[in-house]
Amino acid sequence: MSSGQQLARIFQRSLTLLSQNLTNANKGITCGCRVTSRKYQNGTFSVNRFLHTSTNLTQKNGHNFSTASDVQLQKDNDPNSKDLVISKVNDTLHREDLGRLFAVIHVQGKQRKVTAEDLVVLRGHFYPTIGDKIRMEKVLLVGGKDFTLVGRPILSRKQVKVEATVLEKTLSHFIVNFDYRPRRKLKTFNLKRDNYTVLLINSIEVNPVLET
């Protein structure tokens, strides 16, 4: 068996899948292989003579293939489609059965997916004290069961409002830091506790989408 036949067997499955998806099958499949061996040093040859391809895949499979020019893609800057989406979202926001809303907020360098009455634990120093009511300024996303509003990168203050209350400020469990270096008589043993802040998400409010 020649080297071309061996390579044809290796690539036969991939080329068969490729040939089934070709829209223009008038030209045969030509597989150019580059080999680096003792016999073929830096040489190329074609293995299409070891493969059998159909001359007309559309007639063989009975499928009607469409080209990219036949597919009409909807433009993103179409004002009619934007107005339709805005009106649907506004109608959803005015309904009584809006459901439970969720939001993705950015706080303390991390993104958290929250909903009303959720508890969020923040690690590290946090300036507000116990009992303070705060508003999350960085809201990346808000949505419900029928819609989702995504910010670029954050939503406007006029669009969404997420409020929270500081419930507790405490310390974490003891974290052991032990360092031992042999033959140097060095041993260090330290206990560390990080600051924890617990937030309660009070409410998530969404205003109707502006027409502009």
N, C-alpha and C positions, 0 to 999 in steps of 0.2 A: 504494500500500500504506500503510495507516494505521500509526500508531506502535504500536498494540496488536498488530498482526500482526507487526511487526518484533521486538518484545520477546518475543512468543510463540515465534518461531523461535529466538531466542537461548536461551531457557530450556526449550525443548521436550525436549532430551536429558536435562537434570537432572530435570525433572518426570516424564519417562517412567520413569527409574530409581527415583524416589521412589514412583511409583504401583504399581510391581511389588512393592514391599516392604510395602505397606499391608495391614493385616489387616482393617480395617473400611473397605470401599469403598462403603458405601451412600451416603455423602455425596460429592459431586463435589469435585474439586480446585479450590481457589480460590487464585489467585496474586495477591497484592496487590503492586503495583509502585509505587514512589515515584519520580517523575520530577522533574527540575529543568531545565526548558527554557523557552524563550520562550513556547511555546504552552501548556505545562502548568506553570505556576509554582506550586511547592509543592503539587502535586495528586497524588491517588492514583486509580487506576482498576483494574478487574479484567480479566484477560485469559483467564478460564476459558471464555469463549464461543468462543475460537479453538482450544481444545484438546478432544480427544475422550478421554474416560475410560470405562472399563468400570464398569458398575453392580455387578458381583459378580466380583471377581478370584478368589475361591476356587473358584467354579464354572468360570470360564474356564480357569484354569491347572490345575485338578484337584489342588491342594495343600491339605493340612490344616494350617492355621496354629494355633499354640498361643499362649496368652497367658502373661503372667508368673506369673499365679496357678496355672497348670497345671504349671509347672516347679518341682520340689521341690529347693531348694538345700540342700546339706549344711552344717550349722552348724559353725563353727570350734571352738566350745566343746564339741563332742560328745566325752565321755570315751572312748567305745568306739573311735572313729577314732584318737584320740591313742594309746591303748594298743596298737592294732594297728600303728601306725607305729613306736612305740618297740620293740615286740617284733621287728619285721622288721629294724630297724637293729641291734639287739643280736645277732640271729642272724647278720647279715652280719659283724659285728665278731669273732665267735667262730670264723668259718671260717678255714681255713688258707690258702686261695687268696684272701686279701683284696685282693691286687694292690698297685699303687703308689699311695700316698696323696699328696695335694697340699694345700697350705694357702695362705691369703692372710694375710700378716703386715703389720703397720704398724710401720715403723722409719724413723727420720730424716725423719719427715713425709711419707713416701710408702708406698703399698701395693705389695707385691711378691707375685706368685704363685710359690711355690717348691715343690720336692719334694726328696726325699732326694738328697744328693750334688750339689746345685746350688751354684753360686758366685754370691754377691751382692756387688756393688760399691757401697759407700756413699761419698757425696761429702760432705766436711766433717769437722769434728772429731768423733772417736768415742773415748770414754774407755777402753774395754778395750784391753789390750795384746796383743801377739802370743802365741798359745798359750792364751789365756783361753777357757774354755767358758762360754757364756752361754745363757740361756733366753729365748725370745721371749715377752714377756708379752701383747702385743696381737695375738691371733690372731682375725681377723675371720671366717674360714671355713675349714673342713676337709672333705675329701670323698675319695671313691674312684670306682670305676666303677659302683657300685650305690647310693650314698647321698651326701648332702651335708648337713653341719651348718652352719647360719648363725647367727652371734652377733647379739645385740641390745644394743650394737653389737659386743661381743667375747665370745668363749667363755670359760667358766670355766677356772681352772687345774686343777681336778679333771677336766675333760672332755678337754682336749687338751694335749699337751706337744711343743713344737718346740725342739730344741736345735741350737746352732751353735758353731763354733770360729773364732776370729780367726786367719786364715792369714797375712795380710800387711798392713802399713801402709806406704804409699808416697806419692809425689807424682805429680800428673798431668803432662801435657805443658805446655809453656810457653804461656801465654795472653797475647797482646799487647794492651796498652791504649795506643792512640795517640790523642792529642787535638791537633787543629790548628785554630786560629782565625785566619782571614786578617785582615790589617790591624791585628792586635793584638800581633804578634810573640810569639805563644804557641804553643809546641810541647812536648808531654809524651809521653814514650815509656817505658812500664813493662812489665816482664815479671812475670807472676804464675803461681804453681803452687798448686793446691788439694790438700788432704789426701784421700787415697783409702784406704779400708779394705776388705779382701776377706774375706768370711765364707764358711764352708763349712757347709751345712746337714747336720748329722749324721743326725738321725732325726726322724720325725713319728709320734707315738703318740697313739692315741685310746682312751679308756676307754669302757665301755658307758654308754649313756644312762641317767640316773637315772629312776626311775619317777615321781617327784614332779614 
